[in-house]
Amino acid sequence: MSTFVLTEEICETLAQTAKDASRSLGVGVTLSVVDENGNLRLLQRFGDAILPSIEISQNKAYTAAVLRQPTAEFGQIAQVGASAFGINVTNNRLVIFGGGFPLQTGGRTVGGIGVSGGSVQEDETVAHAVLRAFEALTAD
C-alpha cells in the first residue's frame, strides 16, 4: 500500500479552485486544508471573507478530517434528541454545520477541507468544487 502525501502542489490546486469558485459566486471565503490528523497544511482567505471565517474554516477542516465525515452529517447526530447531542461542546474545534469535508482516496481519509465566509450553501458549493478538483488529482 502506497502512502498518500497531501503535497503543497495539491493544496495550491485546491486553493485555486476555491478562489475561482468563490469568485464565480461573488462571495469571499476562507479555505483551510488539513492532513489526516487535522494539522493545517494550507490557509487562504479570498476576497472580503469575514475574519471569523479564518478560524471557522480551520475547525471545519479539522472536524471533517478527524471524524472522517462531512460536518453537516456530523451535525445531524449532534442535534437535540440525536445520539450524540451536545458532543460539539466537549471539544471547541468540532463544527456541526456544513462546509467541512474529508479528503478521501484509496478508501481512506487523508485530510480535510473547510470553507467558511459565505452562507452554508455557498460554503458547500465552493467545497464541492474543491472536492471535485481533489478527486481529479487523485484519480487512478
N, C-alpha and C positions, 0 to 999 in steps of 0.2 A: 504494500500500500504506500503510495507516494504521499508526502506531506505537502499540504497546500500552504502557500505563503501569500498573505494579503499584502502584495507589494505596493510600493509608492506609486508605480505606474497605474496599477489597478485603481488605487484610491484617487489619483488625479483624473482618470477617465470618469469615475463615478461623480466626482465633483463637477466636471464639465457638463455632464448630463444633468445634474441637479440645477446648475446655473441656467442652462438652456431651457429646461422645463419650467423653472420658476419665472424666467423672463417671458415665456410664452403665455403664462397665466397672469403676468403683471403683478406678481407678489414677491416680496423679499423673504427669503428663508435662510436658515442655517442648516447645513448638513454636517453630521458627525458620522464618522466611520470608526468602528472599534473592532478589535480582534475577538477571538472566541472567548476570551476571559473578560471582555468588557473594557480593555485598555485602549485608550484613544490612539488612533492611527492618523486621523485627519479631522480637522475642524475648519469649516469655511462658511463665512457669512456673506450672503449675496444681497445686493440692493439695500433697501432700507429695513431689513429684518429687525424686528424689535429686540432689544437687548436681552430680555429673558429667554429668547429662543436659543441663545448660546448654551445655557445650562440645560434647558429642556431637551434640546436635540441630543446632547450627550447622554442624558438619562434615558431617553427613548432607545437609543442605540444600545446602551448597557442592558436595559431590560430585555430587549429582543434577543441579544446575544446570549446572556446567561440563562434565560428561561427558555430559549430556543423556540420562541413563538412570537407572532406579532403582538404589539402592545394592545391593540384593540381586542384581540382574543383573550389575552390575559385579563383585561378589564372586565370581561364578561363573568369570570369566576370571582372577581373581587367586588361585585355589586352586592347590595343589601339582599340577603336571603340566599346568596350563592355559596358554594362550598368553601371559598377562600375569602369571604367577606372581611375586609379590613386588612388584608395582607400587605397592602401598599403602605400602611403606616408603620410596619415593622422595619422598613428599610427606606430611607428618604430618597433613594435613587430609583425606586420602582415606579413606573408610569403606567396608568390604566386607561389611557385614551390613545387614539390612532396616531400613526406617524412613525412608528418603530417597527422594523422588520429584521428577522435574522437573515444573514447571508449564508446560503447553503450550497454545497457542491459535493458530489460524490457521496451523497447520503448523510453528510454530517454538517453541523453548523460550524462555520469558520470565522464568523464575525457577525456584525450587526450594523444597521444604519438607523439614524434618527433624523427626521426632518421636522423643523419647527419654524414658525413665523407667520404662517397663514392660518386659515381655518383648518380644522381637522381634515376636511375633504381636500383642500388644496395641498396640505402636507402629504396626504396619502397619494394624491395624483403625482406629485413630484417623486415621492418614494417609489411608486410603481415604475416610473421611467428609469430610476436608478437600478431597481431590481432587474428590469429587462436588460439594461446595459451589462450588469454583472453576469447574468445568465449567458449573454452573448460572449463575454470574455472567457467564461469558464466552460463553455460547451466543448464536449469531447469530439 
